[in-house]
Every structure is written in C-alpha cells, then in structure tokens.
Amino acid sequence: MTEYNITSFGGCPDGIFDNSAAFNNVLQALKDSGGGTLHVGKGTWRTGPLELFSNTTLVLEEGAVISFIPEPERYRPVWTRWEGVECYAMHPCVFATGQENITITGKGVLDGNGQEWWGIAREKKERPQKQPETKLEQEFALLNPNYKDQPGGGGGRAYQFLRPPLLQLFNCSNVRLEGITLQNSPFWTLHPVYCTNVVIFGLFISNPHDAPNTDGIDIDSCENVLVENCHVSVGDDGIAIKSGSGEDGIRAGKPCRQIRVQGCTVEKGHGGIVIGSETAGGIFDVLAEDCIFKGTDRGIRIKTRRGRGGQIENLEFRNLIMEDNLCPLAINMFYCCGADPSSPYFSQEAQPLDSATPSIRNVSACKIRATGCRASAGFVAGLPESPVEGLSIQNSEFATDEQSGISADESDMFFGIPSVAEKSIRLLNVKNAAFHDVKVKGPAEAFIYR
C-alpha cells in the first residue's frame, strides 16, 4: 500500500502555515491509488476541514497536532445527522462518508480550537438569538427548509448555527480509532453515525467542563461498536448512545445495537454512560462494565421524552465505580432540554400511545459502587402510559452526601415531576422492578415511590 508523509506535499508544521491544500492533495492521492497510509509528524499542522476515504490509515506521530482553523465559512455544508435529525450542517473537522476500512492511530492530537466556536454559541444563546442572521446561517436555513419543525437539544438549530463535530464517520464500516487525543471540539467530539464494526480504543478526549454541547463520544444508530480503555473529560455527556430524534429518527428507522463499553474513565461532564436523549430508532443490547465515573453529574443516564420515540431494551451495567456524582442512576422519560415546559410532553396524566412514545425495558445494574451522591441515590421516572419495565438492581451500594445542600430535583433535567426532599432512590411509574442486596446509605428511606 502507498505511504505518504505530509511534508512531501508541501506541508509545514509551524502552527502558522495553512496546510489545507497539502492535506487535501495527499488524501486525494491516497484515494486515487486505492488507499494507503498518511504519516503526520511532530509539529502543529494548521488546516481547514479534512475528508478521509476508504482504505486510509492516518498515523499521528507523538508530538503531532492537527489544528483546525476556527473560521465557520470554511466548513461548507454536508449532508449528515445533527442532534438526531438528518440535514445539512457544517463539514466536520475530520469527515468520512460512505467509506470503509479507515484507521486513525498514533499518539498525536486532533485539536478543534473550539474556544472561538464556544464563544459564538454562548453569545447567541445568551441574547437570545431566535432566527438565522449571518450569511452562513441563512444558507443553512435555505438548505434545511423545515428546520423550524425539527427537534433540537439546545445546540443552535433554531438559528442554524450548526457547529461541526471534531471527528464524524457517516455510514462507514470497519473503522478503528486508537491512541489519539481529541481535544477542544467545536461541538460533539467523536460522532460515528450509521456505522458498523467500529473499535474505539485508548482514546483521550478532553474539552473544558463549561464548553457547550461538547459530548465526548456519541454512538449514533450504529451496530457492533467497542469502546475500550478510553479517558473522557468533557463539557457534556461522556459516552452517549443515540438513534435519532422524533419523526425524522422514526423515518430513518436505524437502531443502535450491540454496543460494548469497558474499562473507560469519565470525569466531569453531564453523564458517564448515557442513553439518549435521541432514541427514535431504538437502542438495544448495550453492555457497560468495569468503568469509573468521577465527578460526572450522572453516572448511568437514560434520557428520553414523549415525542422522541424508540424502544430502549436490554441494557446491562456492571462493576461500575462512581464518585461524587449528582445522581449515580438516572432514568428519565421527562427529559426537558430543548423543550417548552408547558408542552403535554410533561403531563403527569397518561397520554395516548403513538409511534413517538418511547419505552424502556429490561435494564440491569449489578455491582455498582457509588459514593458522595450529592442530589440523590437514584432517580427513575417512567411515563404513566409507558412505565419503565423490568428494572433490576443487584449487589450494589449507594451512599449519599446528606450535607451537600443540593436538591434531589437536580438528579436529572426534567419538567412536570413534583419535588421531593429525600435523597433516596426515587421511583415513579416503574413496573416489575427487582432489588436484591441493594444498600442505600444516608437518607432515612432507601426508596420512595412518588
């Protein structure tokens, strides 16, 4: 197979030179030759967005940093999925679509230079901006004529500032990512969509804890994925599993299944191992084991709501250590982010079942050790018309911090559920739950049912 070095195509790693042409030329040469390996050596390689093709191996040598230029106009529209909806959005910093046999390996870094992106996003949200304003946002509004009717998670769909993920693989197969560091992502960091046979091993993923919408790993409508020995510290959910949102996700009908997460550490962020909130295509057969969630808001987090749709079934969590979380186990079917609090989504009255009613069944947690739980020992809230069914917790221990001063209502983000004072494991609309050898230390009551 062909092997190239970026310097052979005029690249310069001084952190100033624009290497966009050099990268695009060498990647095109690899495509034309049927594939091969690109070696990126020590130094800072400043560039615009990149696209990878089949049978390509990208080797980032120790000390190598590919630094993406934070100029939105460079990130031209591509067809993708953004916050659970197929649409045109900004070209990811690194993108592959419809490709196979892609490897990215080494001890180097992909740096999204997200600081400027986050600043723009914060300013728009704080104003708040309610519609597209810039030329680029207006271009996206024309490309996505139904954007006003599409669900969002708070990232900026309403004004079409559709920030790029750092690394996105769209409809790809046989992918291996190993050893590299991903940092300072403009938006979601690593986002495989509609992919099969993916191995994510030994990655270091780092974004500031206040960086908006910077999930670590988002596995989206994929099949047969292994995430192993990764370290994630980000400004949103750590390792998330998704399958599309609302009507568009139901139309696409692509589930996430056969996902295994093992030996990973997640620090800070909103959740350790997360299911949803984009659940429309269904999520099945997930195993998370031998992980540590330290200082995350939630440990195990399952979130959806009416209108999101999807069956969530056969989730297993075992041998997890959680330290200083708000809530170690949150199963929430009243998830509120990006929604109107007056919506019937949050009614405590049973609503008619339809294709957009989510369901959660067969969730097992075993050998969970959680200490310093600041909001509560657990929060499980099903819908009255679609209860959480078949929850099993075994051989586990939860210890709350009764001096934290944080309300039990901070266990997860919800609307419509009455407040409680106790930091117990709270269960609402739960069917066929089983608890064996479960210890809850701190609150006066181990479980409350309301």
Secondary structure as GFF3:
##gff-version 3
##sequence-region A 1 450
A	DSSP	beta_strand	2	5	.	.	.	ID=ss1
A	DSSP	three_ten_helix	6	9	.	.	.	ID=ss2
A	DSSP	alpha_helix	20	32	.	.	.	ID=ss3
A	DSSP	beta_strand	36	40	.	.	.	ID=ss4
A	DSSP	beta_strand	43	47	.	.	.	ID=ss5
A	DSSP	beta_strand	50	51	.	.	.	ID=ss6
A	DSSP	beta_strand	56	60	.	.	.	ID=ss7
A	DSSP	beta_strand	64	68	.	.	.	ID=ss8
A	DSSP	three_ten_helix	72	74	.	.	.	ID=ss9
A	DSSP	beta_strand	77	82	.	.	.	ID=ss10
A	DSSP	beta_strand	85	90	.	.	.	ID=ss11
A	DSSP	beta_strand	94	97	.	.	.	ID=ss12
A	DSSP	beta_strand	100	106	.	.	.	ID=ss13
A	DSSP	beta_strand	109	111	.	.	.	ID=ss14
A	DSSP	alpha_helix	114	126	.	.	.	ID=ss15
A	DSSP	alpha_helix	135	143	.	.	.	ID=ss16
A	DSSP	three_ten_helix	147	149	.	.	.	ID=ss17
A	DSSP	three_ten_helix	157	159	.	.	.	ID=ss18
A	DSSP	beta_strand	167	170	.	.	.	ID=ss19
A	DSSP	beta_strand	173	178	.	.	.	ID=ss20
A	DSSP	beta_strand	181	183	.	.	.	ID=ss21
A	DSSP	beta_strand	190	193	.	.	.	ID=ss22
A	DSSP	beta_strand	196	201	.	.	.	ID=ss23
A	DSSP	beta_strand	204	206	.	.	.	ID=ss24
A	DSSP	beta_strand	217	220	.	.	.	ID=ss25
A	DSSP	beta_strand	223	228	.	.	.	ID=ss26
A	DSSP	beta_strand	231	233	.	.	.	ID=ss27
A	DSSP	beta_strand	237	242	.	.	.	ID=ss28
A	DSSP	alpha_helix	246	252	.	.	.	ID=ss29
A	DSSP	beta_strand	256	262	.	.	.	ID=ss30
A	DSSP	beta_strand	265	267	.	.	.	ID=ss31
A	DSSP	beta_strand	271	276	.	.	.	ID=ss32
A	DSSP	beta_strand	283	294	.	.	.	ID=ss33
A	DSSP	beta_strand	298	303	.	.	.	ID=ss34
A	DSSP	beta_strand	311	323	.	.	.	ID=ss35
A	DSSP	beta_strand	327	332	.	.	.	ID=ss36
A	DSSP	three_ten_helix	344	346	.	.	.	ID=ss37
A	DSSP	beta_strand	359	373	.	.	.	ID=ss38
A	DSSP	beta_strand	378	381	.	.	.	ID=ss39
A	DSSP	beta_strand	388	400	.	.	.	ID=ss40
A	DSSP	three_ten_helix	408	411	.	.	.	ID=ss41
A	DSSP	beta_strand	425	428	.	.	.	ID=ss42
A	DSSP	beta_strand	430	431	.	.	.	ID=ss43
A	DSSP	beta_strand	434	441	.	.	.	ID=ss44
A	DSSP	beta_strand	447	448	.	.	.	ID=ss45
###
